[in-house]
Each structure stands twice: as structure tokens, then as C-alpha cells.
Amino acid sequence: MSKALYIVLILILSISITSAQWVFDKDFVKKPQPHGIVVDPAGKIWIGYYSYTDTIKNAAGADVPVAPIWVYDNVNDTDPTLVTFLTINGRTDTLNFYCRGLSLDNNGNVLFSGSQVLYRINYRTLEGMTKYLHPATGSLTKAACDANGYVYITKVVPGGTPLVILDTNFQFYSNVLDFCNTIQRSVLVSPDGKDVYIGTIYSGRNGVRHYHSDDGPDGIYAFVDTLGTTLTKVMWAQCLDWDP
């Protein structure tokens, strides 16, 4: 390819990128403090809230507090399904704690992060599949999942606890970091598991911290650099995600 043609193609690409703008469409739903949103492979929209609670009646007729996940069939759905209970291995948990993040696993199922607990929820049936209880109390970050099904997660305020890797059964596999001393709400991983990104806030070391392992979960991750920082600006990376 000639240098002139190459330059023309770069200019066309640059113009296309800079001309693409987000345009407001409509208010989809209005509720206080959404803290997780994800679209599953069937096009359903899942939303979890940071502090929204409701009440439902139990079998005895008493009010039970819940913090449900709202599942909409599409942006025009005005009657969403509320996920309030999850039964896994014969045990039923009430979702009465707040959402700390939603993401998808490698099969499109929903990963729900809460206070100390991570659930995998079948996106087709809305039923619980797998549960992980973190050994330390406190809110968990939004989880990340690579193409092989390994799940990456840590605490929002870890206090030195690790950034762990779980296998497909949510059993401990290895660590990205043995001691994670930053504050973050979101973790992201490349499909091959070799690159892990942590969106840090409050820590004085904000931005997106990048770690790499040549062997993915079977290797040792090393710090590469911090994205989103300059001499005058530092990004507060509240939430990370891949585009389609």
C-alpha cells in the first residue's frame, strides 16, 4: 500500500470516529442509584440498584425486604420481571442486599455482585446457577469473565485482600494480585485472560491499572501501566466494559 493511500485511509477513519456522537433517545427507566446494567444475549436488559429496596409477602403473609434485579424484555417493556430469590443447590437466598455490579460470563449468563457474594444467573430462565461467598465481608466489584470461563473479582475496598480468579465452578484458581490495595468498583479482562484492567478511584492512584500475564490465569501477572492519567488530568474509572 502506498504511503499516500495509507494516509487517506487514516484520515477517513479519523473523521468517521470523530463524527460518531451519542444522541439522546429517551428516558428508559427512572429509579434511584442504578449500580449495574447489562444486556444479555436474548436482548433482555438487567438492572441492579445501589440502594433501592422493596417489600414482598412471604408464605406467612409478612412483608420481606428485597433488593430485586429488574429484568426488561426490551426498552419498551413497562412490566419487568423482578428477580428476588435465587435457589442454588437446594438453598434459596433472598436478594435483600444491594447490587454492586452486573456483567456477563462467557456463555451470556449474568454475574451479579453484591455484598460479599457473587451469583451466576441463567439468562434464559432467570434461575440461580452458581454462588461464590468471598471470605472477607464487604462489597465486591463488578466481576469479569474471560472466554474460557474464568471469573476475576476483588473487593471494592480490599484492604490488602487479593484479586482472585475463580474457575467455572466458582472455586479458587489463582490470583491476579496477592494484595490489592487500591479502591475500585470494576474489573475487566481480555478474552484470552492475559490482560486484566482495574478501574481505580479514591486511591490517589486513579485511572485504569493494566496487568499482563503471558500465560493468562496459569501465569504471573505483572503491572504494565496506568491508562487515563496525564500531568493535569486523572480519570476516575468507575466502570469498565468492552464495546460490542
N, C-alpha and C positions, 0 to 999 in steps of 0.2 A: 504494500500500500504506500502511495506517495505521501510525503510529509504534508503537502497541501490538502490532500483529501482527508488525511487524518485530522488535521486542524479543523476542517469544515465539520467533520462528524462530531468532534468535541464541542464545537460551538453550538451545533444543533441540539446536542444532548443537554448542554448547559442551559440553553433557552427553554427547553422543554421542562427541565427541573424547576427553574425559577418561575415559570409561568403557572405551574401547578399550585393551586391555592385551595385551602379548606374553605368551604362555603357553608354557612349555617343553613340547616334544613328545617328542623323543628325541635321543640322540646319533646323528648321521647317519654320520660317519666320524671316526676319530681318527688323526691323523698330526701330526708336529711342525711348527709355524710355517707355517700356511697364509697366503699373501700375496696371493691373488687368487681370487675366486669369481664366477661369472656363470651365469645360466640362459639358454640360447639359445631361439629361437622354437619349437623342437621339444620343449622341456621338459628337454633334457639339462643336467646340472649339470657345469660345468667348474671344476676346482680346480688352482691352481698353488701351489707351496711356496717359501718363502724360502730354505730350506737343506736340503731333503730331496733325497737322491741315491739312485740305484740303479745296478745294472750289468746290461748285456745282452751277449750274444755277438755279435760281428761275423762277417762272412763267413769269416774265418780261424779262428774259434773262440775268439778272445781276448776278455777282459772289457773292455767300454767303459763308462765312467761316463756316466750320463744323469741329467737332472733333468726327468722327464716331466710332461706335463699329464695329469691324471686326468679322464676323462670318464665320468660316470654317466648311465644312461638315465633314472633317477628315484631317489628317496630310498630305495627298497628294493633297488636294484641292488647286488649283492655282488661282481660281476665286471666292474669298469670297464675301458674301453679306455684304453690308455696311448699318448699321442702323444709319440714320442721322436725322430722325424725329420720334417723339412719340406723338400719339394723345390719350388723356385721357379725358373722359367726354366732348368730343366735342372740346377740345382745343389742338392745335398742338404746341409742343415745338421743337425747333431746338437744336440738340446736338452740341452746339458751345463752350462748356466748357470741361475741361479735366477730364478724368476718375481718380477717387481716390480709386477704388476697385470694384471687381466683386465677387459675391457669389451666392448661390442658396437658394431659400426658401424651405419649407417643401414639396412642390409639384414639385420641379425641375425647377421652373421659376427663371429667372435671376434677381438678385438685383444689380442695378447699382448705385454706389455712385459717386456723383460729387461735385461741389461747391455749398453747401447749400441744394442740392436736392437729393432725393433718389427715384429711379424708380423701379417698378416691371415690367418685360417684359416677355410676354408669350414665352416660349422657343420653342413652336411648330410654332406659327405664326409670331414671332418677333414683335408683336404689344404691345403697352403700355397697362398696366392694372391698376396700382395704382401709385400715386405720393405723396411724403411727402416733404414739404418745411420746413426745420429747421428754427426756429425763429431767430437764430443768423447767420450772414454771416460767411463765411469761409468754408474750405474743410471738408467733412465728412469722417469718417473712412469707411473701408470695413465693411459691415453690417453682422450680424449673425442672424440665424433663428433657433428656436427650432422645435421639432416635432409637436407642436400644432399651429405653425404659428406665434408665437410672434417674433418680429424683434427687435434686440438690436443694438444700434448705438450711437455714440457720435461724437464730432468734433476732428480733428487731433490736433489742438491747442485749447483746450476747454476754457481756461481762467476761470475756475470755473463753466462752464455750465455742466448740468447733463449728465449721460449716461442713455438714455431713453429706455423704452420698448414700442413698438407700437403693437397694435392688428392687426388682419388680414386685417383690412381696413386702416391701417397706421394711426389710431387715437391713441393719447397718452393713455397709460395704466398705467404705473408706472415708477419708476426709479430704476436702479441698484445702482447708486450713485447720490446723490443730487448735489455734487460738484466734478467734475473730473479735477484734476489739473496736471495730467501727460500729456505727449505728446505721441501719438500713431497713428498708421495707420490701425490697425486691431483689431477686436473684435471676440471672439469665444464663443459659448455657447454649453453646453451639450444638447442632445436631450430632456431630461426632464426639461430643463430650470433651474436646480438647481445650476449649476456651470457655472460661467462666467469668461472668461480669457481675459486680456487686454495686448497686446504686446507693452511695453513702450520703448521709445527711447528718447535720448537727455535730459531726465528729471533729471539725476543724481540718479534716482531710476529705472534703466532699468531692463530688464528681463520680465517675464510673470507674471503679478499680478493676483491672483486667489481669486474670491469671491464666497461665497456659501449662498444659502437660502434653508432651509428645505422644504419650500412651493413654491419654484420657483418664478414666477412673482408675486404671491399673498403674498409673504413673504418679509422679510427684509434681504438684502444681507450683509454679514459680510466678512471682509478681512480674508483670510486663510493664505496665504504665497506668496512668490515670487519665481518662478521657474527660473532656468537658471542663478543663481548667486553663486559664490564661493568667497573665500577670495582673489583670484587672477584674476578671470575672471567674466565679466558681459556680458550677452547676449543682443545684440541689436535685439529685437524681431520685425522685420519689418513687417512680415506677419505670421499669424497663420491659420492653417487649420487642419481638420481631414483627415486621410488617408481613403481609401475605407473601 
